[in-house]
Amino acid sequence: MNPVDMIDSSIFLGFIFDEDNKFKEYLNVVGYKNQNKGSITNSLMGEILTNIFVKVKDENKIEQSLLRTKVFGLLDQIMTKLIEEGKLEIIKLNKSNFDFDIFNNIKGIDYAISDDDAIHLTSAIIMNCQNFVTSDKLAENKILCEKIKSEYNLNIKKI
């Protein structure tokens, strides 16, 4: 089985909203030869959608609708491309493929970790991902990164 990266919502949101090309560069090589395939959970997809509705606002409702349509179009374009090329898989989480012991252990490492981030890391561990790829400050938490790596063999990789 090829190595897999669990891709955090921050990478897709960075691709949409950030001028920095690092997000685009990462998404353009995911799944190619010598690069890990990508995966994303339905929970991470929900996080992306929530952020789009929160961030894309305009007092002019028609303009707001046009902006959101453009943003959803960009998201659809990159995700459809990756899925059709077999470079990205969307994973549906449910109680049969979730481990609450791992979740609680992650929360025990650092109680400041949000439930969302603990869920995403747990999902990456259960799916045997090699990396959890993010642009969030989560990757700057040295203690968390070291414990997750030593206990679960998951790298938290910052883009």
C-alpha positions, 0 to 999 in steps of 0.5 A, spaced: 500 500 500 502 506 498 503 511 503 498 516 504 497 523 507 491 526 511 490 533 508 487 538 513 482 543 511 487 548 512 491 546 506 485 546 501 483 553 505 490 556 503 489 554 496 483 558 496 484 564 500 492 564 500 496 568 495 502 563 498 503 558 492 505 553 497 498 550 498 497 549 490 504 546 489 503 541 495 496 539 492 499 539 485 504 534 486 500 529 491 499 522 489 504 523 483 510 518 483 514 518 489 509 522 493 504 520 498 496 519 496 492 524 499 486 523 503 480 527 507 475 525 511 467 527 511 469 531 517 474 535 514 470 537 508 465 539 513 470 544 516 472 547 509 465 548 507 463 552 514 470 556 513 467 558 506 460 560 509 464 564 515 469 567 511 466 569 504 461 575 506 459 581 502 454 586 504 451 585 497 448 579 497 448 578 490 456 579 490 456 574 496 453 569 492 457 570 486 464 570 491 461 563 494 460 560 487 467 562 485 470 559 491 466 553 491 468 552 483 475 552 485 474 547 491 470 543 486 476 544 480 481 541 485 478 536 488 474 533 482 481 533 479 485 529 484 479 524 486 478 523 478 486 522 478 486 517 484 490 522 488 485 523 493 480 519 497 474 522 501 473 517 507 467 517 511 468 516 518 463 512 523 463 509 530 466 502 526 472 506 524 473 511 529 477 509 536 475 513 542 481 511 546 486 514 541 482 520 541 482 521 549 490 519 549 491 525 544 487 530 548 491 527 554 497 529 551 495 536 550 488 539 553 489 545 549 488 541 542 481 542 539 476 536 539 476 537 531 484 536 531 484 530 535 478 527 531 482 529 525 489 526 528 485 520 530 482 519 523 489 519 520 492 514 525 486 509 524 487 510 516 495 508 517 497 515 514 504 517 514 503 524 515 497 529 517 499 535 513 497 542 515 498 549 515 495 550 522 499 551 529 498 544 531 504 542 527 508 547 532 506 543 538 513 539 539 511 535 544 504 533 541 508 532 534 513 527 538 508 523 542 504 522 536 510 520 532 513 515 537 506 512 539 502 512 532 508 513 527 504 519 524 508 525 522 505 532 523 507 536 517 507 543 516 506 546 509 
